[in-house]
Amino acid sequence: MDLKDKVAIITGASSGIGRAVAINLNEVGVKFILTGRREDRLKELKDELKYAAILAGDISQNEMPQNLLQTALDTFGRCDIVFNNAGIITVGSIDDIDIDAMSYMVRVNVEAAFRMAYVAVKHFKSTGSGYLLNTSSVLGTKVRPTAGAYAGTKFAIEALTEALRIELSRTSIGVAAVEPGLVKTDLHRDWPVPPAQKLNIPQPLQPEDIARVVRFILEQPDHVRLPRVLAVPADQDL
């Protein structure tokens, strides 16, 4: 795909992987609709990009996906890429996990992601082309104790991605999942023990590493599909 002047919606754009993807794709002329809960961070990112608009808010609100698409159409007249990236993590033992926080995680990681995915692919079907990328995780392929609920949300992303890919095969619409291992982002900012320390991974991935993966997927020729790309630190053996 020639990415110049393509328009991308990025959810979870205020930090981490979403922010890094926007900065990377800005280098090749992509235009952006950025969303996240921290409007101040979105404004800072917008100032670093050549063409961008922001729509701050909670992605779990039912109307957000359609509002994002409409903002893209109103601002740039098109939408070519949706990076369905917003996500949170709640883990804990059976005795300790916060069930309300876990349930909200399911709303963000599954329900909101599913809504965004279907809004995207319905639009792409109407225009005849487009690319949906969903952020999964290494824990969308396996599980570990205390993280079953989070892994379950990412298994759901894997299932949806593959089903949509099959349904849209033989079209010019691409669907892919990016499966990061441990990445140093704000996702774990409130953890008392950083996961890099807990899992003995001295050099976790950086958001920029995943941004290169996203761009690699998007820049493949139209006859090539990369349904899923797993990217993990060299020290991660999970």
N, C-alpha and C positions, 0 to 999 in steps of 0.2 A: 504494500500500500504506500502510495505517495502521501505523506502526512501533511504536507504544506496546505494550510488553510482548512484542514479538517477541524471539526468542532467536537470537543470532548466534554462530557459531564464527568466530574470526579467527585465521588462521595468520600467523606472522611478526609477532606483535603487540607484541614487546618494544621496537620503535623504528620510526621512519620512517612509512611510509604506514599500516601496520597500526595503530600507536598512534594516529595522527591520525584514522583512521576510527572507532575505538572512542570517542574523545573526542567526535567529531561526533555519532555516533548515540546516545550517552548523553544528549544534549540532548533527544531525542524519546522517551526511555523504553525503549530497547532494553536487553536483558540479554545478558551475554556469557560465552562460554567462550574464554579467551585462551591461546594457546600460542606458544612460542618457546624458544630455547635458553638465554636469560639470565633465570633465575628471579627474580633481584633486580629486574630491570627490570619484569617482569610484576607483581610484588608492588607496586611503586610505582604502576604504572598501575591496578591493581585498587583501590588506595586512592582514586584519583581518580574512580572510577565508582560509580554507585548500586548496581547489581547485577552482580556478576562473580565468576567462579571461574577458576582458572588450572590448567593442566596443562602444566608445563614439559617439554621434551624435544626430541629430534631428529625432525623431521617425516619424515625418510627411513626411520625405523624402520617396518616394514610394519604394525605394529599400531596406530600412532598415529592414523590417521584414524578407525578404528572406536572407539578409546578416547575420542577427542574427542566423537564423537556420543553414546556411552554416557554420558559425563560430563554432556552437555547434558540428556539425558533424565533422568538420576538427579537432577540439581540443580534443573532448572526444568520437567521434564515434557514438553519439546518442543524442537524445533529448526526454525527457519523460514528462516534465512539462513546460508550458508557463504561467507565471503570468503576465497578460496583464494589467499593472498597471499605465502606464504613463498617466498623465492628468493634466490639468490646469483649472483655474476658472476665468471667467469674469462675473461680475454682474453689475447691474445698472438700474436706472429708465429709462423709455422710453426716457426722455429728455437727460439723461446723459450718457447712455451706449456707449462705444467705439465700433462701428460696425465692424471695421477692427479687433480689438482684439477678439471680439465675433466670428468672422468668422474663425480666426486662432484657437480658442478654439474648434470649430466644427471639424476642420481638425485633431487636435490632439486627441480629446476625442472620435470622431466617426470614421472618415475616417481611421486614422492610427490604431486605435484599431480594426476596422473591418478587415483591411489588415493583421494585426498580427494574429487575430483569425483564419482567413481562411488559412493562411500559416501554422499555428499550426495544425489545424484539418485535413488538407490534408495530412500533414506528419504523423500524428497519424493513419490515415486510412491506410497509406501505410505500417506501422509497426504493426498495430493491437492493439495498446494500447497507452495511454497517458492521460494527464489531462490538460485542459484549465481552468484557473481561471481568470475571468474578474473583475476588480474593478469597481463597481457601486457606489451607494451612497444611503443614506436615501432619497435623492432628486431624486432617480430613482423610487421612489414609491409615491411621492407627490410633490407639488410645493409650492412656497411662492413668494410673490411679489418681483420683481427685480431680481429673480434668475431663471426665466422661461427658458432662453436659456441654462443655465448650466443644469437645471433639464431635459431639452429636450435631451441633450447629454447622460445623464444617463438613461433616459427612452429608448433610442435607444440601449444602452448596455443591458438592461433588455430584450428587445425584441429579440435581436440577441442571447443572452445566452439561452433563453428558446427554440428558434427555433432550435439551434444547438443541445441542449440537447435531444429534441424530435427526431431529425433526427438520432442521434447517440445512441438512446436507443437500448437495446439488443446487445450492443457492449461492449468492455472493455475500451472505451474512455469516460472519465468523463468531464462534463462541469458544471461550477458553477459560480455564481456571489456573491461577497462579498459586502455587503451594509453597509459601515461605517456611523455612525453619525458624530458628530463633533470630529475630531482628531487634536491634536496639532502637526502640521507639518509646513513646509515652504510654503504650499499652500496659506496661508493667510499672508505671511510675509510683504507684502506691503500695507496691509489694515490699514487705519488711526485709526480705532477702531477695536480691535481684536474681532472676532466673539464670543468668550467665554464671553466677556464683553457685547457685543451687545445683545446676546441671553440669558444672565444671566445663563451661564453654568459654575459654578466655577471649576468643575473638568472634563474637556474634556477627551476623551480617549487618550491614548498614542499609538504611532505606534506599540509598542510591544503587545498591546491588540489585534490588528488586525492580527499581525503575529501569535498569538496563534490560532486565528480562521482559518487562512489559513492552518496551520499545521493540525488542527483537521479535516478539510475537506479532506485533502490529505491522512490522515492515516486511513480513514474508509475502511472496507473490500470492496472487489470489488462488492459485491451484494448490497451495500448501496450507495445511491446518496443523496447529500445535494444540491439541485439546487440553493438555495440562503440562505445566512445567514445574518440577520440584526443584527448589534452590535452598540448600542447607549449608551451614558453616562446615568447614572441614573437620571441626572437632565434635560435631553433633552426631551421635551414634544411635539416637532414638529411632 
